[in-house]
Amino acid sequence: MIRQADLDTLDDLLTHVRRLLQRPGYRRRFLTALGLPVAPGTLRAVRAVERLDAPEPCMSDLAGALTVDASTATRLVDQAVAEGYLARQPSSADQRRTALELTSQGRELLERANAVRRELLAEVTTGWSGEDLHALAVLLGRLTRDLDRLEQP
């Protein structure tokens, strides 16, 4: 039986985790360890392009993935292109569209960012058993999939 108190606790903890990851101290540690002068929004855009399922992701795909409006997505892409992390290419399927793609520099950025995230998570979970870490990953994966279903019509 699901208890309301457990659902309330889960909601509070998810909100708290999101806030912790957005705090200046965490971001500062992450960006310092990353060692590259990249804005968090630029990194989010590059990461989102990498994860998009579309064969030729475009601006509207990115805006949807980031849940931002088109003008915000455009600004983020402009910055990522200027820094060499993304490239714009004409779409082979529709000449009216511009496809977004990762550059080799963008892939290197994501590899480094993923390594830094792993390092920070390893630091935070020092002292956890392998079983506890695995259980958390499995349950968070399940929660994420179930939350994703809310987006489906």
PyMOL commands that set and color helices and strands:
alter all, ss='L'
color gray80, all
select helices_A, chain A and resi 4-22+24-34+40-51+59-66+70-82+104-124+130-149
alter helices_A, ss='H'
color red, helices_A
select strands_A, chain A and resi 86-90+98-102
alter strands_A, ss='S'
color yellow, strands_A
deselect
rebuild
show_as cartoon
